[in-house]
């Protein structure tokens, strides 16, 4: 996906910032004449607060994928050294997850679940003879899946709003789609566009569209 590099680079910056902040550690050993036996060690508060804000920006970039780490950055332990070390460990875990490609796989699972729910809606509407509505939903699922494939492959477009045909053409040029898949998507795109523009379409056309999209999702999960 296009955002993976952005997230990784931001994560690297946060790690570097965190490692620098650990060097500011200090301990409060006295309070007046009272001497702490086990003094708490802290890091610079101002720099810590800025770093924590940056980490939470990273969580927002990760969105639903942030759940394994978000609690670490929402705890209210303050600028203690132990808390800073926990946050730095979480950041390194995020980077390791990205480096190993697991983040993309988790994202694919989220997409798959969302697509599955939408296809179920399309099938329900189709069963109730709401053919155009079913077709529009199935087309949207196909478009979003192809867009996601292009993002994963790093395919970029000059135009701001690429079409289904644009995605299909580029995936074929990248040898991600074979000729049969390319032609099949071309056929499904034509049906989907007819549904989206409220043009004459048959019940069997919509069935072919839904079945075709399900096949694409299964083949490229």
C-alpha positions in Angstrom: 0.0 0.0 0.0 1.2 3.5 -0.7 0.9 4.5 3.0 3.2 1.7 4.2 6.4 3.7 3.4 5.0 6.8 5.0 4.1 4.9 8.2 7.5 3.1 8.3 9.5 6.4 7.8 7.4 8.1 10.5 8.0 5.1 12.8 11.7 5.3 12.2 11.7 9.0 13.1 9.8 8.2 16.3 12.3 5.5 17.2 15.2 7.9 16.7 13.4 10.5 18.8 12.7 8.0 21.6 16.3 6.8 21.7 17.5 10.4 22.0 15.0 11.0 24.8 16.2 8.0 26.8 19.6 9.8 27.1 17.9 12.6 29.1 17.1 10.4 32.0 17.4 11.7 35.5 16.4 10.6 39.0 14.8 12.5 41.8 16.9 11.3 44.8 15.8 14.0 47.3 12.8 15.9 48.4 14.1 18.5 50.9 15.9 16.5 53.6 14.1 13.3 52.7 16.2 10.8 50.6 14.4 8.3 48.3 15.7 4.8 48.8 14.4 3.7 45.4 14.2 6.9 43.4 12.1 6.9 40.2 14.0 7.7 37.0 12.4 10.1 34.5 13.2 11.6 31.1 12.9 15.2 30.0 9.2 16.1 30.3 8.9 18.6 27.4 10.6 16.3 24.9 8.6 13.3 26.2 5.3 15.1 25.7 6.1 16.0 22.1 7.3 12.4 21.4 4.2 10.9 22.9 2.1 13.2 20.6 4.1 12.0 17.6 3.5 8.4 18.6 -0.2 9.0 18.8 -0.1 10.5 15.3 1.4 7.2 14.2 -1.5 5.3 15.9 -3.9 7.5 13.9 -2.1 6.6 10.7 -2.3 2.9 11.5 -6.1 3.3 12.3 -7.6 -0.2 13.0 -4.2 -1.8 12.7 -2.9 0.0 15.8 -4.8 -2.1 18.3 -1.8 -4.3 19.4 0.2 -1.2 20.5 -2.3 1.6 21.1 -2.6 0.9 24.9 1.1 1.5 25.4 0.8 5.0 24.1 -2.5 5.8 26.0 -1.2 4.8 29.5 -0.9 7.6 32.0 2.5 6.6 33.5 4.0 10.0 32.5 7.6 10.6 31.6 9.1 7.8 33.7 12.1 6.0 32.1 10.2 2.6 32.3 7.3 4.1 30.3 9.6 5.6 27.7 11.3 2.3 27.3 7.9 0.5 26.8 6.9 3.0 24.2 10.2 2.6 22.4 9.8 -1.2 22.4 6.3 -0.8 20.9 7.7 1.4 18.1 10.4 -1.2 17.3 7.7 -3.9 17.2 5.7 -1.8 14.7 8.7 -1.4 12.5 9.5 -5.1 12.7 5.9 -5.9 11.8 6.2 -3.6 8.7 9.6 -5.0 7.7 8.3 -8.6 7.8 5.2 -7.7 5.7 2.7 -8.6 8.4 1.1 -5.2 8.4 0.0 -5.7 4.8 -1.4 -9.1 5.7 -3.4 -7.8 8.6 -4.7 -5.0 6.4 -5.7 -7.6 3.8 -7.7 -9.5 6.4 -9.5 -6.3 7.4 -10.3 -5.6 3.7 -11.4 -9.2 3.3 -13.8 -9.0 6.2 -15.2 -5.7 4.9 -15.6 -7.0 1.4 -17.3 -10.1 2.6 -19.9 -8.1 4.5 -20.6 -5.9 1.4 -20.9 -8.9 -0.9 -23.4 -10.4 1.5 -25.4 -7.2 1.3 -25.2 -7.4 -2.5 -26.4 -11.0 -2.5 -29.3 -10.1 -0.1 -30.4 -7.2 -2.4 -30.1 -9.4 -5.4 -32.3 -12.0 -3.7 -34.9 -9.3 -3.1 -34.7 -8.3 -6.8 -33.0 -4.9 -6.1 -30.6 -5.6 -9.0 -29.2 -2.1 -9.6 -28.4 -1.6 -5.9 -26.8 -5.0 -5.7 -24.8 -4.2 -8.9 -23.5 -0.9 -7.5 -22.3 -2.5 -4.3 -20.6 -5.4 -6.1 -18.9 -2.9 -8.5 -17.7 -0.8 -5.5 -16.2 -3.9 -3.9 -14.4 -4.7 -7.2 -13.0 -1.2 -7.5 -11.8 -1.0 -4.0 -10.1 -4.4 -4.2 -8.3 -3.5 -7.4 -7.3 -0.1 -6.0 -5.8 -2.0 -3.0 -3.9 -4.3 -5.2 -2.4 -1.4 -7.1 -1.4 0.2 -3.7 0.3 -2.9 -2.6 2.3 -3.1 -5.9 3.2 0.5 -5.7 1.4 1.4 -8.9 0.8 5.1 -9.2 -1.5 7.1 -11.4 -1.3 10.5 -12.9 -5.0 11.2 -12.7 -6.6 12.0 -9.3 -9.5 9.5 -9.7 -8.4 6.4 -11.6 -11.2 4.2 -13.0 -11.8 0.5 -12.7 -10.4 0.2 -16.2 -7.3 2.1 -15.2 -6.7 -0.3 -12.3 -7.3 -3.3 -14.5 -5.0 -2.1 -17.3 -2.1 -1.4 -14.9 -2.5 -4.7 -13.1 -2.3 -6.4 -16.4 0.7 -4.4 -17.5 2.4 -5.3 -14.2 1.8 -9.0 -15.0 -0.3 -9.3 -11.9 -3.4 -10.2 -13.9 -3.1 -12.8 -16.7 -5.0 -12.2 -20.0 -8.0 -14.3 -18.8 -8.4 -12.3 -15.6 -7.9 -9.0 -17.4 -10.8 -9.9 -19.8 -13.0 -11.1 -17.0 -12.5 -7.9 -15.0 -13.2 -5.9 -18.2 -16.5 -7.8 -18.5 -17.4 -7.3 -14.8 -16.5 -3.6 -15.1 -18.9 -3.1 -18.0 -21.8 -4.7 -16.0 -20.9 -2.6 -12.9 -20.7 0.6 -14.9 -24.2 -0.1 -16.4 -25.6 -0.6 -12.9 -23.9 2.6 -11.6 -25.4 4.6 -14.4 -28.8 3.1 -14.1 -28.7 1.6 -17.5 -30.6 -1.5 -18.7 -29.3 -4.6 -17.2 -30.5 -8.1 -16.7 -30.9 -10.2 -13.5 -28.4 -12.7 -14.8 -25.9 -9.9 -15.5 -26.0 -8.9 -11.9 -25.6 -12.6 -10.8 -22.5 -12.8 -13.0 -21.1 -9.6 -11.6 -21.5 -10.8 -8.0 -20.2 -14.3 -8.7 -17.3 -12.7 -10.7 -16.3 -10.3 -7.9 -16.5 -13.2 -5.3 -14.1 -15.2 -7.6 -11.7 -12.3 -7.8 -11.7 -11.9 -4.0 -11.1 -15.6 -3.5 -8.3 -15.7 -6.1 -6.5 -12.6 -4.8 -7.1 -12.8 -1.1 
